[in-house]
């Protein structure tokens, strides 16, 4: 995406130093647990999520994606569901989305969500979209026309004010759809983890040692691991 659109995510601030350090330790904890994790140069996390979801579907599995990123809505299918953590008024809850729930909420099918994002854009990823077309307008347009391709073929049927905006922003809309679409068919030979190896083992000594060194006593208890508390450390 960066190769095709140099400004992709160009306005996003660099990752804070504290978070960089936390990511290092999160990877260490997962490795010591023996839990599979995947990274692949040239692809984003969503692409890996999408690819593994489709591989699991092909293998007859049900898939549950836990994410705070609504981009993954486009992955919802008859076998793949999204669990979206939501915080409101200081309270954390979870919203469960299958095909029916998504369509009830947004009035379109999950696979049409990428077309909506192509029209409305996404400032957080610096995806331009069509200037002057917001989420509500994008949802109505895609609900009426089905796809962004159909919309531009039927442009004469669109109200004049929106028609002019769409015509002026056609190039950005098409580029935005490419940027917003999750790659779901990465070559399996490139994947760092085989689906068969993506299992969650029982926590063991390596994980216990790491959690003790970090003073994560609540996690030790949650995992049923015992050991002396680390003096002077805080619970996280």
C-alpha positions in Angstrom: 0.0 0.0 0.0 2.9 2.4 0.8 4.4 1.6 -2.6 1.2 2.5 -4.5 0.2 5.4 -2.3 3.1 7.2 -0.7 0.9 9.2 1.8 -0.8 6.1 3.2 -0.8 6.5 7.0 1.3 9.5 6.4 -0.4 11.6 9.1 -0.1 8.9 11.8 2.2 9.8 14.7 5.1 7.4 15.4 4.6 4.7 17.9 5.4 6.0 21.4 8.6 4.7 22.9 6.8 3.2 25.9 4.6 1.2 23.5 7.6 0.0 21.5 9.0 -1.5 24.7 5.7 -3.0 25.7 5.4 -4.7 22.2 8.8 -6.3 22.8 7.6 -7.8 26.0 4.3 -8.8 24.6 6.2 -10.8 22.0 8.4 -12.3 24.6 5.5 -13.4 26.7 3.7 -15.0 23.8 6.9 -16.8 22.8 7.5 -18.0 26.3 3.9 -19.2 26.4 4.4 -21.0 23.2 1.5 -19.2 21.6 1.7 -18.6 17.8 2.2 -15.1 16.6 2.7 -13.9 13.0 4.5 -11.0 11.3 5.3 -10.8 7.6 7.2 -8.0 5.9 5.2 -6.1 3.3 1.8 -7.0 4.8 -0.2 -5.4 7.6 -1.7 -7.2 10.5 -5.2 -7.1 8.9 -3.9 -9.0 5.9 -2.6 -11.8 8.1 -5.8 -11.8 10.1 -7.8 -12.0 6.8 -5.6 -14.7 5.4 -5.7 -16.9 8.5 -9.4 -16.4 8.8 -10.0 -17.6 5.2 -7.6 -20.6 5.7 -9.6 -21.5 8.8 -12.9 -21.2 7.0 -11.5 -23.5 4.2 -10.6 -26.0 6.9 -14.2 -25.9 8.2 -13.6 -23.9 11.3 -15.5 -21.1 12.9 -13.5 -17.9 13.3 -13.8 -15.2 16.0 -11.7 -12.0 15.4 -11.3 -9.9 18.6 -10.3 -6.4 17.5 -11.0 -2.8 18.1 -10.5 -2.1 14.4 -13.8 -1.9 12.4 -11.8 -2.5 9.2 -12.2 -6.2 10.0 -16.0 -5.9 9.5 -15.3 -6.7 5.8 -14.1 -10.2 6.9 -17.4 -11.2 8.4 -18.9 -14.2 6.7 -21.1 -17.2 7.6 -18.1 -18.7 9.5 -16.2 -15.6 10.6 -17.4 -13.2 13.3 -16.0 -10.1 14.9 -16.0 -9.3 18.6 -15.5 -5.6 19.1 -14.4 -4.3 22.5 -16.2 -1.1 23.3 -15.6 1.4 26.2 -18.4 3.8 27.1 -18.8 5.8 30.3 -15.8 4.0 31.8 -17.4 0.6 31.3 -15.9 -2.0 28.9 -18.2 -4.3 27.0 -18.1 -6.4 23.8 -20.2 -6.2 20.7 -20.6 -9.4 18.7 -21.1 -9.1 15.0 -22.2 -11.9 12.6 -23.7 -11.3 9.2 -27.2 -10.6 10.6 -26.0 -8.2 13.3 -23.8 -6.3 10.9 -26.5 -5.9 8.3 -29.0 -4.9 11.0 -26.6 -2.2 12.2 -25.3 -0.8 8.9 -27.9 -1.8 6.3 -25.4 -3.5 4.0 -23.6 -6.8 3.7 -20.2 -7.1 5.4 -18.3 -7.5 2.1 -19.7 -4.0 1.0 -18.1 -2.3 4.0 -14.8 -1.8 2.0 -16.8 0.1 -0.7 -18.2 2.3 2.0 -14.8 3.1 3.4 -13.5 3.8 -0.1 -16.1 6.6 -0.3 -15.9 8.0 3.2 -12.1 7.6 3.6 -10.3 7.1 6.9 -8.3 10.0 8.3 -6.4 7.7 10.7 -4.9 5.8 7.8 -4.8 8.9 5.5 -7.2 7.2 3.1 -8.6 10.1 1.1 -12.1 8.8 0.1 -14.3 11.3 -1.7 -14.3 14.8 -0.4 -17.7 15.7 1.0 -19.0 12.1 1.3 -19.4 11.0 4.9 -20.3 7.7 6.5 -24.1 8.1 6.3 -24.0 9.2 2.6 -21.5 6.4 1.8 -23.8 3.8 3.5 -26.8 5.0 1.6 -25.0 5.0 -1.8 -23.6 1.5 -1.4 -26.9 0.2 0.0 -28.6 1.6 -3.2 -26.0 0.6 -5.8 -24.3 -2.5 -4.3 -20.7 -1.7 -5.2 -18.5 1.3 -5.9 -18.2 0.1 -9.5 -22.0 0.0 -9.9 -22.2 3.4 -8.3 -20.0 5.0 -10.9 -21.7 3.2 -13.7 -25.1 4.6 -12.4 -23.7 8.0 -11.6 -26.5 9.8 -13.6 -29.0 8.3 -11.2 -27.4 10.0 -8.2 -28.5 13.4 -6.9 -26.6 16.3 -8.6 -24.8 17.6 -5.5 -23.4 14.1 -4.7 -22.9 13.3 -8.4 -20.4 16.2 -8.8 -18.5 15.2 -5.6 -18.3 11.6 -6.8 -17.2 12.5 -10.3 -14.5 14.8 -8.9 -13.3 12.2 -6.5 -13.4 9.1 -8.6 -9.7 8.6 -8.8 -9.4 8.9 -5.0 -12.3 6.6 -4.5 -10.7 3.8 -6.6 -7.3 4.3 -4.9 -9.1 4.3 -1.5 -10.8 1.0 -2.2 -7.5 -0.6 -2.9 -6.0 0.8 0.3 -9.0 -0.3 2.4 -9.3 -3.8 1.1 -7.8 -6.5 3.3 -5.6 -9.1 1.5 -7.1 -12.4 2.4 -5.1 -14.7 0.1 -1.4 -14.3 1.0 0.6 -17.2 -0.4 0.5 -19.9 2.3 4.2 -20.6 1.6 5.0 -17.1 2.9 3.1 -17.4 6.1 5.4 -17.6 9.2 2.9 -19.9 11.1 1.0 -22.9 9.8 -2.6 -23.0 10.7 -2.1 -26.4 12.3 0.6 -24.9 14.6 -1.7 -22.1 15.8 -2.6 -23.7 19.1 -2.7 -22.3 22.6 -0.6 -24.5 24.9 -0.9 -24.7 28.7 1.2 -22.1 30.5 4.5 -23.5 31.6 7.8 -22.6 33.4 9.1 -20.2 30.8 6.0 -18.1 31.0 6.1 -18.2 34.8 9.6 -17.0 34.9 8.9 -14.1 32.5 5.8 -13.0 34.4 7.6 -13.2 37.7 10.4 -11.0 36.3 7.9 -8.4 35.3 5.9 -8.6 38.5 2.7 -9.5 36.8 1.2 -11.3 39.7 -2.4 -11.0 38.6 -1.6 -12.8 35.4 0.3 -15.5 37.3 -2.9 -16.1 39.3 -5.1 -16.0 36.2 -2.9 -18.7 34.5 -2.8 -20.8 37.6 1.0 -20.3 38.0 2.6 -20.1 41.4 5.8 -18.5 42.5 7.2 -15.9 44.8 6.2 -12.3 44.3 8.7 -9.9 42.8 9.5 -7.3 45.4 8.8 -3.7 44.5 6.9 -4.4 41.3 3.4 -3.2 40.4 0.5 -5.2 39.2 -0.5 -4.5 35.6 
